[in-house]
Amino acid sequence: MAKFGLLGNKYWILRHGKSIPNEKGLIVCSLENWVLPEYQLADEGVNQARSAGESFQKVLKEINIPIENVRICFSPFSRTRHTAQVAASVLNISVEGSQCKVMEELRERFIGPSFELQSHERYAEIWDHDEKGPLMKPEEGGESVADVASRLATAVETIDKDFQGCAVLIVSHGDPLQILQTIIGATEKAPGEDFRTRVDAVKVASILSQHRKFALHTGELRQLV
């Protein structure tokens, strides 16, 4: 993944563990449903989050980053908050403390009202749409790939402003993390003297349409920068 001098932290990403909606095969992406406890992690997801926390702890020890230099930034959805809580507990970090930050910009992609609480199988429609038109919304009220890329760039800028010289763990969702990896990877060769300029340069259909290449499994930890 991209390595360049525009960001002041080391970054890892973590997709939330297997959730109750995952088990039921449901799409839950709306603001109305995002914090409901019935949509947090399933038992398997708790185990995945704990395993991810242990893997992250191992990496930190290997590269000599102290726990006090760790920051955890997470989506406010119940399944990502739950994942952050479990992973943080492995490191003896409280998600209510100063080392953690909940960020709405890291929320799930809202693909549109007609998809909410529908079958996961309908994601195939979205990803087919994304390949053909990542700059276009799937439907009225939904977010395009470009929309998500913009708010994730804002999230990274905010994190880099708030923290310096830290190991940052971003806990988010499948589509947002795929899109984040896409823009971060592409910015390595993009023109510009600052992060936002480089992101704007790569928000084009030929790049954003490729985000499915960066798919993560539930509970998967991956280094970003």
Disulfide bonds with the S-S distance in Angstrom:
none
